[in-house]
Amino acid sequence: VRDLRIVLGYDQVNLWGVSYGTRLALEVMRRYPQGVRSVVIDSVLPPDVKPEVESPTNTMRVLDVLFNGCAADNACNRAYANLRQVFFDTANALDKQPATMTATNPLNNKSYTVTLDGSMFINLIFQMFYDTDMIPSLPQVIYQAKAGQYDELAQFEGLLIAQDSSISLGMYYSVYCNEQLPLSTPAEVEAAIARYPELASYYEDSTRSDFALCAGWNSGKADPAESQPVHSDLPTLVMAGEYDPVTPPAWAKHAAQTLTKSYYFEYPGMGHGTSIGNSCPTGMMIAFINNPDVAPDSSCIARMGEPRFLVPVSAADIKLEPFTDGQMGISGVVPVGWSEVSQGVHARNQSSLDQTALLQLAGSGATSAQIAQALLPQLGVSKLPDSGGSYKTAALTWKLYRANTTLQGQTFSIAYALADQGGKGYIVLLLTTPGDFDALNKAVFMPALDALKPVQ
């Protein structure tokens, strides 16, 4: 980092580190403070903690934050009662009788048959905490797993498989075995695991394999000075997420204790990496970099709130609002809160895994069947099935269709309708999960058919 600054010709730089990047930023602060103007450390890995020893405590902490958060939310608690018990009962059941699921790598559409045991179930939920957008769906995913429904877990596993292709395990273990694992002993780690018997199977095998791998990796050991606290008077913004599974807020507070010009903030409802996950922490970071000698305005934190946990869809809770697309020459309705991700396509976007969407398209020079035949293969539907009937509205007469499909290992139900009038083809399509289909068909799809009409 120092050499890069010098080569680029900067007298000073602003350092921004996230996760392991905070470890690097802190070390630069220790060794080369003269070249640093300000520092932002987000999701902090202090040099003087023992990550392997503290990991079981950190995992149980974030699970308890979830369980308590759901219990305190009336809607979540009604839908997903006794979440802690359900979670560990499900993990135990999968250890006794593992399930299988199909995970698809979205980068190449290659599918894998995956064995889902209790340890993998815990790990997938743990990994989901990293992504703030996934946190609201976690109680729902846990209850789905209890019922033997693994589609969202399979979809997420596909994302992890894709992510693995961008990671160099050799580089990872060269750093990990040099800097991190030597801070702990197998006996210390085993004692830490013993305090949480519910997590024993999750940790035992991976911990033993890490010590065995590092014993043969020959990456050496870091200078002991690197594992000492960093003392600095550089202006530093210290950021933490309430739901961070791997670098808890306590670590960020600990690092800040020896940074005399630091400002610490915890962001509710957020996972790992807060500085770019929400406009509030992002704005605070920008304000701090612009003026690092004063604490940034933190009033926006009070408006962030806890996660809005996903609960089963109720038709009565869905509100519609009008929309018009002058280019396609149509008007109709869309659900309030759904965002337009491309022309005529509105997505619910409740979480990173939510693919529920409403599509309303019109085109001249092509029939509705031709539009559908071009679109449906992208949704895993190879051909137009037989119509399930017709539906007449004030503006158009629709042919109705139903289909089921699998995308990236997740099962979806599709309702779509086709109409032709005045040399123009029209299509309305709802894509959602089987569990949400009935409510959304009633509250979104059918009202969309009723409302859609041509406009000049």
N, C-alpha and C positions, 0 to 999 in steps of 0.2 A: 504494500500500500504506500509506504514511504517512497519507494523508488518510482512508482507510477506517478505520484504527485510531482516529484522532481522532474521526471522526463516530460510531463505535460506543462511544466513551467509555472505551477501554482505555488505561491508562498504558503497558503493555507487552504484547507478543504473542509467541507461539512461532511461528517461521517454519518451514514445511515445504515444500521445493521439490524437484521431480523433473524431471530432464532440463532443458529450457529454464527451468523454474521455479527451478533452482539459480542460473542466471545472474541472474534477477531477485532472488532472495534475497541473493546476494552483493552486488549493487548497493545494496540496502536496508541491509545491514550497513555498507557504506562510507559512505553518506550520512546515515543516521538511526539510528545504533546505540543511542541513548538510549531508543528505543521498542521494543527487542527484548530479550526475556528469554533465549531460546535459539533455536538454528537446527539444522534437519536438512536436509542436502543429499544427495540420492540420485541417482546417475548424473550426475556433475557435469560441467557445461560451464564451465570457467574462462574469465574474460574475456580472458586474455592468450595463449590458444592460437590457432592458425590452423587452423580445422576443415577447410577445403578442402585445405590442404597436407598435413595429417596423415591425411586420410580414407583414402587407399590403404593406408597403413601399418596403420591401425586395422582395415580390412577384412581384410587378410591376417593380422593378428594373431588375430582371432576365428576365422577359418577354420582356422588352424594349431592353435588351442586345440581345436577340434572334431576335426580329423584326429588329433592326438596323443592326445586323450581316447579316441577310438574304438580307436586302436592299443593303448592301455594296458589296455583292457577286453577280456578274452579272448573273451567271447561276441560282442562287437561286431566285433572284429578277424577272427574266424572267418567271420562272416556278411558283413562288408563290408570285405574286404581291399583294401589300396591305395586307400583312400578319396580321398586327395588326387588321385591320378592319374585315378581315375574321375570325380571332380568336374570337373576341368578338361578332360578328354577329352569329357565330355558337353556342357560349355559350347561347346567348339570345334565339335563335331558339330552342335549346334543353330544355331550361327552359319552353318555351311555349308549346312544344310538345316533351316530352322525347322519346327517342328511347330505344329499348331493344337489348341486345347482350348476347351471351353465352360465359362465361368465364370458363376456365378449369384449375383446379389446377394440375400443371405438376407432383406433388409428388404422387398423387393417381388417376389422370385422372377423378376426380369427376367434373361434370359440373354444373354451376349455371346460371340461367337466371337473368341478371343484368339490372336494369333500369338506363339508362344513361341520366341524366339531365345536365343542364349547370354547376352546382356546381361540379358534379362528373367529367365532362369533364375538367374543369379547374384543378381539383385536380390531375387527371391522368397526364396531361401535366406537372404540377408542380412536381409530383413525378418522372417523367422521367428525369428531370434535374439532379437528384442525380447521375445518371449513365452517365459518360462521353461518353460511346459508343452509347448511345441513342440520344444524342444531335443532331448529324447530320441528324437524321430522323424526327425531330420535325416539320419542315415546311411541310414535306410530310404528316405526320400524321394529322396535322391540316387541310390541304386541303382535305384529304380523308374523314375526319369527315364532312366537309362542304358538300361533295358529298354523304353523308349517308353511307360511308364505314367505318366500325368500327372494322375490324379484328385485326389490330395491337393494338388498345386500349383494345380490349377484351383479347388478348394474354397477355398484360401487367397486366391487372386486375387479370388474373390467377396467375401471378407471385406474385402480392401483397397478394392474398389469401394464397398462399403457405408460404409467408414470415410471415404472421400473426400467423401461427402455431408455430413459433419459438419465439414469443414475449409474455412475461407475462404482460398483461395489468394491473394487480394488482400491480406489481412491478413498472411499468411505472408511474402509477398515484400516488403511494406512494412517489416517488421522485419528480414528476412534481408538485404535489399539495403542497409539502413541500418547494421546492427550487425556482420554477420558477413562477408559477401563482401568488403567493402573491406579486410579485414585481409590479404588475399592478392592476388597478381597472377597473371594467366594464365600467365606464364612459370614462376612458382614451382609452380603446380599441375601444369603439364605436366611439369616436372622430377620431381615426386613420382610422377606416374603412370608415367613412364619406368622407374622402379625396379622396377615390377611389371608386366612385359609380359603376364602372364596376365590382368590386370585392365584392360588398355588399352581394349578395346572397350566395357567396362562404364562407364568414366569419361569417355572423350573427348567423346562427343556431349553428355552431360548437362552437363559442365563448360562447354563452349563456349556452350550455350544459356543457362545461368545468368548468365554474364558479359554476354551480349548482352541478356538480359531486364533485368537490373539497370541496364544502361547507359541504358535508356529508361524506367525506372520512376520516376525523379525523386523518390526517397525521401530524398535527402540522405545525409549521413554522420554517424554518432554522434560525440560529443565524444571525442577521443583519450584523455581521462582514464578513460573507461569501459573501455578495453582494457588497463588496468594491473592488476596483481595486487591483491587485496583483503587489507589487513592489519587484523586484528581480534583482540581478546581476548575476544569473546563465546563462550560455550560452544557448541560446534558438533559435531554428529555427522555424520561423512562416510562415505557408504556407496557400495559399488561391487559390480557383479556380474562374476564371472569371464568370463561369456560375453556381456557387453555389447558389441554391435557398433559402437556409435556414440559412446559416452562411456566409453572404456576405464578400467580401474582406475588407470593411470598419471596420467590427468587428475585424478582425485580426490585422489591422493597429492600431486600438484603444487599443487592448491588448498589442501590442508591445511598445506603448508609455511609459509604466512604467516598461519595461524590458530593463535594460540599456545595456545588452550584447546580444541583439536580432538581428536577421537577417530576414528581411521580404521579401517574394517573392510571386508574383501572377503569376499563370500559365494560359496562354490563352487557351480558348476552353474547359477547364476542369470544371467538376461539383463538387459534394460533395465528399471529400476524395481524395486528389491529390497524396498523398505520395506513393501509390501503384498502381496508375492508368496509369502511363507512365514512361518510362525509365529515362526521364530527372529528374523529382522530386524525383524518387526513388534513382537515383544515387547521387543527391545532399544530400538527407537525409543520405545515407550511408557515404558519404564523411564528412559530418558534425559530425556524431557520432564518426568517426575515429579521427577527429581533431576538437573539438568544439570551440577552441579558435580563429579560423579564419572563415571568411565567405566562404561557398563552392563556387566553380566555377559555375557561373550561365549562361555561354555562350550558353548552350543548349536551354535556354528558347526562344531565338531569332529564333531557328529553329523549334519550335513547331507549330506556326501559329494558325489561327482561324479554326473552324470546317469546314470540307469539306461536305457541305450540300448535301444530296441526292436529285437528280433531276431525272425525268423520264428517263428510260434507252433508249439510242440511239444505234442501231446496229453499226453505224459508229464509235462509241467511243470505242468499244470493240476490244482489240488486243489479239491474241492467241500466245502461245509459245509451243514448243514441250516438250513431257514428255515420259519417258520410265520406265516401271516397269518390271524388269528382273524376279522377282518372279512369276508374272502372265504371263509373256511372251507376253507383248503387248507394243505398242508405239502408240502415238497419239498426240493430242493437248489439252491444257487447257487454260482458260482465264488468261491473265497476272494479277497478284495481288490477285488471288484466292488462298487460302492456303489449303494444303492437311491436312485434319483433321483425316483421317484414310486411310488405303490402298485403293487407287482408288477413293477416295471421296474428291473433292475439293469444298470448301465453299466460297461464296462471302464475308460473314462477314462484310457487310457495317455497321451494328449496332447490338446491343444485340438481337434484334428481327428478324434479317434477317436469314431466313432458306434456302435461295436459294443455291442450290448445284448441281454439276455435278458429276455423278457416272459413272465410267467405270471399269467393272469387267470382268474377264475371269477365268474359272475353268475347270479342267479336271475331268472326271468321273461323270459329271452331264450335262444335257442339259440346254440350256438357259431358257427354260420354267420352269425347276425345280428350277433354281436359282431365277427366277422372282417370282415363287410361294412361295419361302421362304422369299423373300425380301418385296414384296408388302404389306402383312398384317401389317408390321411395319410402313407403310406409309398410313394406313387406307384404302387400296384397298383390298377387300376381295378375289377377284378372277381375273384371267387373262381374260380381255374382248376379244371380237372379234378383229382381226387385222384390222387396217385401211388401209392396203396396204403393198407393199414391196418397198425396195429401194436398188439398187445394186451399190456397190462401186468397186474400183479396187481390194479390198482384200476380201470383204464379201458381202453376200446378207442378208439384214435386213428385218424383219417383224416389222412394225410400229404400235404403240399403243398410245392412249391418255386416260387420266383419270383426274377426279377432286376429291379432297379429302379435308377433314377438320382435321387439327391437332391443338390441344389445342385452339380450337375456331377460328382458322384462315384458310381461304380458300386458297387452292393451286391448281395449274394446273401441271400435270405431262405429259411429253413426254418421251416415252421409246421405245427402239428397241432391238430386240433379233436376234441373229445369231448363227449358229452351223457350225463347220468345223473341220475336223480331230479329232473327239472325244472330242472337246472342246466347251464349251458354252460361249457366249459373251453377255453382256448386257451394254447398255448405257442409262442413265436415267437423265433427267433434272427435278428438282423440283423448282418451283418458284411461285410467285403470279400471278394471272390472268392479272394484269396490265403490268407486265414485260414479259409475256410469248411470245408474238409475236416477240419482239426484240431479246430475248435470244434464241428462237427456230431458228431464222434465223442466228444469229451471233455466237452461241455457240453449240447448239445441232446438227444441220445438218453438220457443219464443223467437229465436233467430230466424226460423223459417217464416213464422207469422209476420215478422217485421221487414224482411228483406224485400226491397222493391227497386225497380229501375228509376233513375233520376236523370234529368237532362244536364 
